[in-house]
Amino acid sequence: MRFRHHHVVLGGLLPVLIVSTLHGGARAEDAARCSYVAYRFARDEGWWAGGAGDGGASRWTPAADPAKSARWELDFSAGARWLSLYVSDRTLPGKVEKIRLRARGGAKGHPVRLFLHTHFMTFHKVIGEFAEDGEQEIVTDGPPGPGWEWSGGENDGRLHGPIRLGEIRIEGGGVKDHPALDLSSVIVEASSASARRCILVAEKSGGGAAGSGDRQRFVAEVRAVSDVPLEGTLGWRFRTWDGVDLGTGEQRVTVPASAERLRIEVPGPAIPGNLRFLEVEFRLTIPGQDVPPAQAYWLGSLPAGGDSTPRPQSPFGMGLYLCRLGPDEMQRAAEKARQAGVKWSREDFSWGHIEPERGRFEWSFHDGLIACARRNGITVYAIVGYWTSWTKPYTLEGIQDYVAFLRELVKRYKGDIKQWEIWNEPNIFFWQGPKELYATLLEKSYAAIKETDPSAEVLGLSTAGIDYRFIEDMLARKAPFDILTIHPYRKELDDPVFIADLKKVSDLVRLPDGRRRPVWLTEMGWATHVPHNALEQDFVPNTQRAQAELIARSYLCAIVSGVEPRTFWYDFRNDGEDPVYFEHNMGIIHRDFRPKPAYIAYATLASVLRGKKLEGPVDVPGKVLAYRFVPEGRGRMAAVALWSPQADATVALQVKAGRVVIVNAVGERRAVRTGAAAAPGGSATVTVNLPKGAPVYVLARVGEAPR
């Protein structure tokens, strides 16, 4: 489902203007229409210029003052085919009905083409031209509809998620001249559900460490599309991970008209030194409005350093995608990953980037990537795709070129990389050719890899979801692979069903002699975006706390399933800063590298299980899942991981008399002395409270831990 090309978006809590949005099933008579300024071509909106061909003396000057216009000087005299303005990727909220592009100046003979993005798809259309001098406006209906062309992704002409503006292109049109435009605004007309005219977001804005006495500060921000101010009440509640209330408050607010920003800063409570997590939830109550709540978080820091020793047997992978970063950010991301206990990374070794021309290889970037990962104790495995521009895609000739590239790749990196994944999600639109041709690609790639490095392993199929039909088809075609890779995304996590699914697919790909092939989960994750509209109903938003619970449970389920997994969350770092678009919010750290709760939950689980192996289940009542892990070497501490997916639960564990440490999902520890009155070696009971969906870990000496 993944491997994307993203642009970084404008920083801050919200897009330039938030409008009301359509939520599932709103009737036409319930819809309200609104108009908003999406862009003013200002310097802080993230515009940049480019094009195709020689742009000569073209020059782009964004507006320094929102009240003034931006200047775009275009030079087609040297043969530029087109000149473009690109903008940082962020959502145009609501159901986009019209887009208005306003400017002053003329560019006669130069068609204006607009590019809009939805999930993996691009819509584009010639919307007119600035044919006269003076102030002008070009208007177009939003996609889909007459005149819009599209490509990429599902390639079906439908919207798959919200719309984002990507590019304004002025085409050469065969006219060699020097026009200039003063751009003033992009205005969007959209429809929305009348009851969803507001959007609320929140973030932590400052404060010191726990126990410092310096109170944390949190900000709620709200905007509304309305021609009159909206009166209401903003309330907030502070609580710990274990649900202990640390304070509440509320105040009357007036949300300004015309979607002006309202920011409310709230000081948090003093944080005891033993806490690592604090959540504030804001709720906005306005008559006639349904405003989803917003949460913000304070998180304690992890111990500095981390384990820099490679541990290829560890199940703790992550989609770091260092391949998307420059050297400085790459090192920063790898250090942050090392600190959390990440031991594997899935990295894209793009054919087009490494061999841009036949026989000419650019190795330096990926050499640096591997060195960076190695310094931080992270083992890299490579995914190899997609077609380069100079080959013939989806032909035997193209496959021959791909395999030749793969041989060079394995030859160069066989001392560093032992796992090679052939393509990404060929069961869906990432592979546009016949499915049987993928089997051919895998067969020839397998042979080339083994001939070049007999010790290497080939990862195959890489399915979006667990696509049993596609897997069975590849098995029937005898497509060879050593490790099955799957991307078992799902709206909700039903833990026993997920474990059973992994066992089922593992049984499906057993070798003819009965031996199991490992099953790796090379993508899986949940996003933490703000709810948007009916177009995004397949991408259910989660709070950051819920994401933290899900990441711990996902890894635990994979480990206890017995399929010899490595699990790679998609992905490590948010892909952008738009709070509405789900793709920007899949990470466990923010774009600016601040951790989300999922980062702490991942680090806690990795720390608890470091140096331990699964021994088996622990017998507990009800629908609680419990598994025991014991040291692989000389370690003295065993661990039991317990979680109750469906409801709060309390479990009484039988232990030998002694000291037990209970660790919650974010690493807060509590020591319990058990069996004080019992004879040495006697049994005792420890009571463990399990909040719904949140794992708890019980640590004890090997001979004293629950069984």
N, C-alpha and C positions, 0 to 999 in steps of 0.2 A: 504493500500500500504506500510505501514511502520512497525515499530518495527524491529530494526536492531541490529547487533552485529558488532561493529567497533573497529578498532585499531587506536590509535593516530598516525598521520604521522609526518615525519620529518619537523621541522620548516623551515621557509624561504619562499621566493616568488615562487620558482619553484622546480619541481623535479630535480634530479641530472642532467638530460639531457633532453632538449626539442627537439623533432624532428618534422618535417613537418607532417601534418595530412591530412587525407582524409576528404573532405567536400562534402556534399550531391551531388551525381550524377557524380562524377569525372570519366571520361572515362579511360580505362586501358592505352590508349596511352598518357594520360595526367599525369600518375602516375610516381613518381620518387621513387627510393629505396635508403635506407640509413642504416647505421649501427651505433649504439651508445652504450656506456657503461651505462647500467642502474644502476648497483651497483658495488661497489668496496669492499664490506664487511667492510666498515669503521665504526668506533665507532659512528659517528654522523648520520649514516643512520638508526639507530633504530632497529638493529638486537637483538634478544634474543633467547635463547636455551630452549628446552623442549623435551618432548617425552612421550612414554607409557611404563610403567614397570620401573624396577630399572636400572637407568642409571649409577650406580656405580661411577667410577672416571671420567666420561665424563666432558669435560671442553671446554668452548667456549671463545676465546680471539679475539675480533675484531681488525682490523688493526688500529693502532694509526696513521700511516702515509699512505696516499693513494698510495704511491709507493711501499708499502710492502704488503705482504699477511696476511690474517687472519688465525688463527690456530684453528682447530676443532679436539679435541681429543675425540674419541668415545669409549665407554666401553660397549660391549654387553655381557660381561662375567657373569653379574648378572641376565641376562634374559630380558633385555629391548627388547620390540617388535619392536620399532623404536625410532630413535632419530631425532629431527627436529630443523631447524633454521626457525624462524618466523621473518617477517620484517614489519615495519610500512607501512600502506596501502596507496599506491599512484599509479597513472596511469602510464602504459607503453604506451607512445603516439604512434600514428599512427596505421596502420593495421599491427599487429604483425604477421610476417611470419616465423621467426625462432628465437629460443632462444638458446644461447650457454653458458654453465656453465664450467668455466675453474678452474682447481685446480692442485695441485701437491701432489703426494702421492697415496697410494693404499688402497682400501676397497673392496677387492675381495669377491664376494658372497653376497654383500649387495646392492640390487637394489636401485636406486635413483628415488624417486617419486616427481614430481613437482606439486604444487597446484597453480592454477591461479583463480582469482575471476573476475566475471562480476557482473552485478546488481542482487544481491540475489542468484546467481548461483556460484557454484564452479566446475571448471574443474580440473581433475587430471589424471596423466599418469606416468607410469614407463618409464623413458627416457634413461635408460642404467645403467652402473655402472663404477666406477673407478677401473678397474680390474688389472691395471698394476701400477708399481711405476713410478715416474717421472711426467713430465707435461702432462696433458691430457685435453681433451675437450669433453663434451657430448653435442650433438646437437639434437634439436627436432623442428619439425614444430609447429607453433602456433595453438591453437584451433580455430574453431572446425575442426575435421578431424580424420583420422584413429588413433585408440589407445586411444583417449581421452574418459574418462568417466566423468559423470557430475551428480550433484544432487542439490536440493534446487531451490527456486524461481519458475520460469516457468517450469523448469525441461524438457526442450525441445531440448537441445543440441545446441541452438543458442546463439549468443552473444547479450546480452542486455546492451549495454553501453561499455565503454572502459575496457581493461584488466588491472588487478593489480596482481602483484606477491604477494603470501601470505605465502608459506611455501616450504622449501626444506627438504625433508624427506629421511633419510637413513634407510632402513628397515633391520631388524635383519637377515632375511633369514635363520634362524637356525644356524648361525655361531657365536660361542662365542669367540670373540677375542677383540683386542684393536687397531683398525686402527686409523690413523690420516690423516687429509687432510689440506693442506694449500690452502685456497680458494683465488682466485685473482679477479675474475670479473664475472658478468652476462652481456652478450652482447646480444642486441636485433637487429635483422634485420627487418625493417618495410618498408612499402610502404606509399606514401603520394601523395597528389595533388601537382603538381609542383609549383603552385602559392601560396601554403600555407606552406612555409618552415620556417616561423617565428611565434613566439608567444610572445605577449607583455603583461606584467602585471605591476601593480603599487600599491604603498602603501604610507601612510604617515610615515615619519621616525623620526619626532621630532618636537619640537616647544612648545611654551607656550600657555597661555589662550588668548582669544580674548581681545583686548585692552591693552595687556601687552607690546606691542612693539617687542616682541620676535617672529620673523617670523617663520611660519611653513615651514617644509621641506618635499619634496615629492620625491620619487624614482620611476623611470621607469626602468624595467629590460627586456631585450630582448635576445633571443637565436635563432639561426638558424642552420639548418642542411644544410651545404654547404661545398664543398671542397675549396672554395675561399671566402674571405671576401665579404660582401654585403654592398654597399654604399647607403646611403639614408639620409633622413632628419627626425628628431624627432621634432614635434611641440607640443605645449601645450597651453591650455587655462584655465584660472581660472574664475569661475562664482559662483554667489550666488544661493540659492534655487529659487529665483524669476527670474533668468536668467540674472542678471546684470553682465556684464563682468568686471573683476577686473584685467585683465592683460593677455598678450599672450607672446609667445616666441618660438624660434626654434633654432636648431643647426644641423650642419652636423654630421653624425655618421657613423662609420664603425662597422658593426656587425661582430665579429670575425668568422673565419672558425671553423669547428669541434665543433659547439655548445658551444663554450666558452661563459660565461656570460658577457654581457655588462650592466653596471649599470650607470644610469645618475641621479644625484641628482639635483633638481630644488628648489630654495627658493620660497616660496609663498609670496603673498602680505601681507601687514599689514591688520589685521582683525579688523574692528570696533567692539566696545564692544557690540552692539546690535544684532550681527549675531550669529546664532547657527549652521550654515552650510556653508561649502566651498567645492566646487568640482573642481578638476583639471582633464581634459581629455587629455591624450596623444594620438597622432596619428603618426604612423611611415609610411613614404612613401618611398618605394623601388621599382624601376622599375621591373615590372613583378611579384610583390608580392601583395597579398591581406591580409593585416594584420588588424584584428579587433582592434578597439581602446581599451584603458584601462583607467579606472578611479580610482582616490583615493580621500579620503574625510577627511576633518577636521570637527569635531562635537563638539559643546559646551556641557558642562556638565549639567546634571540635578541637581536640588536642592537636597541636601543631605537628607537622612532619608527615606521618603515615608510613606505610610499608612500601619500600622501593624495590623489594625482591620480587622478580617475576614468579608467579604461581600458576602455571598452565592448568593445573587440576582444579582450580577454583571455579565455581559456577557463576561467580559475580562479574558478569560482563556489563557493558553499557554502550549505547550508541553515542560515543563521544563525537564522532565525525570531525576529528581534527583536520580532516581534508578540506573543510570549509573555512578554515581560519588562517590568518596570517601568523608569522612566527611568534610574535609576542602573545597574542591571544591563545595560540596553540599551547604554549608553555603554561600559561595561566590556567587554562582548562585542564591540562594534564595534571598539574599540581593539585587542583581542586578535586579531581577524580581520585588521585592517589590518597588524599586525605580521607576520602569516604570509603576506601577499600576496593575501588574498581581494579580488577586484574586483567580484563580483556576489553578490547575495543573493536567494533566493526567499522572498517574504513573503506571508502570508495577509491579504487584504483581505476580511474576513468580512462578508457582507451583514447578518447579524443584529446584529453589533456596531456597524456604521456607520449602519444605518438600522433602529433597534429598533422604530420605529413608522413607518407610511407617511408619507413626506414630512418626517420629522424625522431630520436627519443629525448624527452625532457625528464631527467631523473631527479634533479636536485630537490624539488619540493618534497617528493615522497621519501627521498633519503633522509631529509630533515624530519619528516613526520615520524618515521620509524625510530630515529635517534631520540626524539623527544619522548615517545612512548616508552622506549627502553629505559631512559633515565628515571622514569617514574614508576617502573615496575609493572608496566602494562604490556601485555602480549597483544599484538595486532593480528587479526585475520582480515583477508582481503576479499571484497566483492568486486567482480570484474564485469564491467559493462560501460557504456552502451555502445551503439554503433558510432564509429568515427565518420567524419564528413566525407572522407575520400574512398570509402568502400561501398559495396552494393548490399544494403541491408536485406536480410531475409532471403539470401541466396546461398547456394553452396560455395560460390566464390567469396561471398562475405564471410561465411563461416571459416573458410580457409585462411582469410586474412586475420580474423579474430584469433584463431588457434596459433598462427605465427606470432602474433603479439603476445599471447599468453605464454608461449615458450620463452620469449625474451624476458617477460616479467618474472616467471618462476626462476629462470636462470640467475637473474640479478639478485633476487631476494630470498633464495632458498635457505640461506643461513639465518634469516630472521622471521620468515613467514612459512608456516607449515599447513595452513588451512586456506583453501581457495574456493570461494563461492561463485558459481557460474550463473550470472544474471540475477536480477531482482524481480520477484513476483511475475514470472512468465505466464502464470495462469490468468492474469488480467491484462489491462491495457499497456503495461510496460513492455509486453511482447506483442507486436502487431502482426506477426507472421503466423503461419500454420503451426499448431502446437506440436505436430510431429517433427517439425524442423528444430524445435527446441531439444527434442530427444537426440537428434543428430548432433547439435551443438554440444550437448553434454557428453555424448559418447566420444566425440573427437577431442574435446577438452580434457576429458578424463585420461585418455591415452597419452596426450601431450604432456600433461602434468606428471604422470607416473614415469614417463620416459625421462623427463628432465630432472625429477626429484622423487625417487621411489618412496621416500619416507613421508612425502606430503599426503594430505587428506583432501578429498574433493567433497565440497558441500553442494548438495543439489536440491532442486525443485523450488525452494524459497517461496513458498506459496503465500499469497494473501489469504488470511484465514487458514483453517485446516481443510484444504480442498481435497476430500477423499477421492472424488472422481478423477481429478487431474493426476493425483498421485498414483491411482490404480492404472491410469492410462500410461503413465511413464514407466511403471513396473512392467506392464504388458509389452511395452516396446523395448524392454531390457536396457533402459537408460541407466548407466552405472553411476553410483555415488557411494561415498563412505559414511556420510553423515546427512541425515534429513534435516532441512531447515524449514521452519514454518513461522508464520506471523499471526498468532492466534488472537487478534484483536476481538473484543466483544464489548457490547454496551454495558453489561453488568458482569460481575465475577461471581459465579456460583461455584464455590471451591470444590466440592466433591465431583461435580460434573466436569470441571476443568481438569482435575486429576485423571478422571476416567477417560476424557478425550485424549490426553497425552498418552495414556497406556494403550488406547485403541489404535492410535496412529503408529505407535512404536511396534505393536504387534503386526500391523499391516506391512511394515517395511522390513520385517525379519529377513535375513539372508536365507537362501535355500537350505542351508544346513541347520537352520534354527537359531543361529546366533543373532543377537539384537544389534541393530545399528543405532548409534546415539541419535537423539533428537534434540536439536538446538532451537531455542526460541530467539531468532535473530532480530525480531521486532515485536514489541508489545508495549502498550501504554494507554494512559488516559489523560485527557487534557483538563485544564483548569480555567477555561474561558468563561466570560460573562455570557449568559443566555442571549441569543440574538433573535432568530425568527424561524418560521416553519421550514425554510430551506435547509436548515442545519439540524433537522430532527434526528438524523443518524449519528450525530456527534454530541452525545449527552454531556453537558458541563458537569464538572465536579468541583467541590471546594478543594483547596489545597490540603486540608486535613484529610479529606477522603482519598486524595491521590496518595498521600503518605501511607494510609492503611492498605491501599490497593497494591502499592509497589512491594511492600513486605509480604503480603499474602501471595502475590504472583510468584515471587522467587521461592517462597516456601513450598507452594504447590508444585512447582516444577521440580524442586529438589526431592520432595518425598514421593513423587510419581515414579521414580526409579528409571527414568529414560536417559540417564547420564547427560543431563542438560548443561549447556551454557545459556544464560539468559541475558538478552541485550535490550534494555528498556529503550523505547523510542520517545524522546531522546534526552541527552544530558542537559543541554542548554536551550532555553526558549529560542525559537527561530525568529522572534520579533517582539515588538512591544505593544501591538494592538490587543487590548483586552478582550475584544469581541471575537476575533478569528481564531478558531480552535487550533489551527496549525502553529500559531505563534505561542501556544501555551502548553505544549507537550512536555517541556523540559522539567527537570527537578532543581534547576537553578534558573534565576532570571537572566535576562539578556546582559545585565550589568554584573553578573556572577554572584549576586546575592542568593543564598540558598532558600529554597522552599522547604516546607516540612518534609516532603518526600526525600530530600537529600539527607536529612538527619535520620529518617527512618531506615533508609538504605544503609547508611553508615553503621547504625546500631545493629541491624541484622548481620551485616558483614563482619562486624567486630565480635558479636556473640558466637558466630559459627566458625570463625577463623581457627584453623587447625583441628576441626572436628569433622566427624563423618556421621552419616545417618545410621543409627542402630535399628530403629523401628518405631512403630506407634506405641503410645501409652494409652492404656485402657481408662477412659474417662466417660462419665454418663452424658446422655443427651446428644446434641448436635455439635459439640465442641470437638475440634481437631487438636490432637496433641502428638508430638513426635519427640523422641529422645535422640540427642547427638552426643557422641563420646569422643575423647581426644584420639587423634590418629597416632600421636607419638607419646612423649613423656608428660603431656599436659595432665593436670590434676583436676580440672573442672569440667564437669559434664553440664549439658543444658537441655531443658525441655522447652520447646516452643508450643504455646497454646493459643488458639484463637477461636472465637465464636462468630461465624459470619452472619448469622441471622438475628441474634438478639443478645442483650446483655446476659451474662452468665456468671455463676460462682462455682468454682471447682475446688474440692478438697483433695489435695494430693498427699499420699502416704510417702513419708521420707524417713530416713534414719535420723536419729537425734543429731543435731549439729547446727551449723550456720548455713542459711539459705539466703541468696540474694535474688530479689525480684526486680526485673528490669522492664520498664514499659517500652512501647514502640519507639519513643524518641530518646531512649537512653537514660531516663531518670531512674536511679537505683534506690532500692530500699532493702536494708539488711534485716533478716528475721532470724531470731534465735529460737529453734524448735526443740521440744522434748527436754526442757530443763529438769523435769522431775523423773524422766525415764532413765533406766539403766543404760550404761554405755553400750552403744550399738542397738538400742531399742528403737522402736518406730515412733513416729510422731506425725502430726497432721499440719500441713500448711494450707491456708485458704488463699486462693488466687481469684481476684475479681477481674472479669474480662468484659471491657466495654465492647459493644457490638462492632465487629469488623476490625478491631485493633489487636494485633498480637501482643502477647506478654511472654517474657522469657524467665524461666526459673533456673538459676545457676547453683550448683552444689558440687562438693567433692564427688569424685567418681563413685565411691561406695555409698554415698549418701543421697544421690539424686533420685527422683521418682522414676519408677518403671511402669 
